[in-house]
Amino acid sequence: MFSYRHAFHAGNHADVLKHAIFVQILDYFNRKDTPYWVIDTHAGAGVYDLRSEWALKNGEFSEGLDLILAAQTPPPMIQRYIQAIEQCNPDCMANYYPGSPWLALQALRRGDRLRMFEMHPSENEVLQQNLALESRQAQRQTTVYMEDGFNGLKGQLPPAPRRGITIIDPSYEDKQDYRDTLKALREGLKRFATGCFVIWYPLVQRPEAKELQRTLTRLAVDGLNATLTVRKPAEDGFGLHGSGMFIVNPPWTLHAELEATLPWLVKTLKQDEHGSFTLTRNQK
């Protein structure tokens, strides 16, 4: 149950897609003065040292972040993503990789709030340690819960200011995560129909993954679905050959931003001739 550690995968191609989109959503919410909440159901450790033994074991950032940083003339969406990485690395070296909680923490204004859930005992401990290094203002704005984010989400919705972003990105190592993600989204929309819900999901050779994607794209919601495939699925059925992001109530600017960015990401991150992307809309 507690075997997954995101440090093994920090900065990979899936993180690039997830976090480039997430930064755009945060920026969009910051356009208005009204406060908002960010709720992260699977926060992990928050920020990751890419020089650590775990990160170096598979070195997955070499197939994601490193390629982005070395590429020429990235589109504006990726330039903004790089700025967010740099903000976490004041020495101008990309040694630390900010997960979604830290990208949110960097974006928060004084009236905004961050709620983080993390059940893994070791991850939660590191998350608390990382938060303790932040400013007192950041700590006052943030609450960490050591409980199941799928269940804990119910008590956070709707957020007090009636503006909010909920990001749901479990590891999906447990098959139950696919069903729980869909259930959490449906229940969340009952409590907070106008909220922005961000669902990350893996592209893997698993029937549950394919069924989740099909179900999401059939929901009667205002939604946007983006996928990035970097290689042909492995013959043994294992491994991540891509990932997807499904956003409910997305910023109206996001579709155009992704149209300009996804072809560049395919060109930059593809590992074989099977690199591709999709971008579709759901409507109520």
Secondary structure, DSSP 8 states (H G I E B T S, - for coil): -----GGGTTTSHHHHHHHHHHHHHHHHHTTSSS--EEEESS-TTSEEETTSHHHHHH-GGGGTHHHHHH-SS--HHHHHHHHHHHHT-TTSS--EEE-HHHHHHHH--TT-EEEEE---HHHHHHHHHHHHTS-HHHHHTEEEE-S-HHHHGGGG-S-TTS-EEEEE-----STHHHHHHHHHHHHHHHH-TTSEEEEEEEE-S-HHHHHHHHHHHHSSSSEEEEEEE-S---TTS-S--EEEEEEES--TTHHHHHHHHHHHHHHHH-SSTT-EEEEEEE--
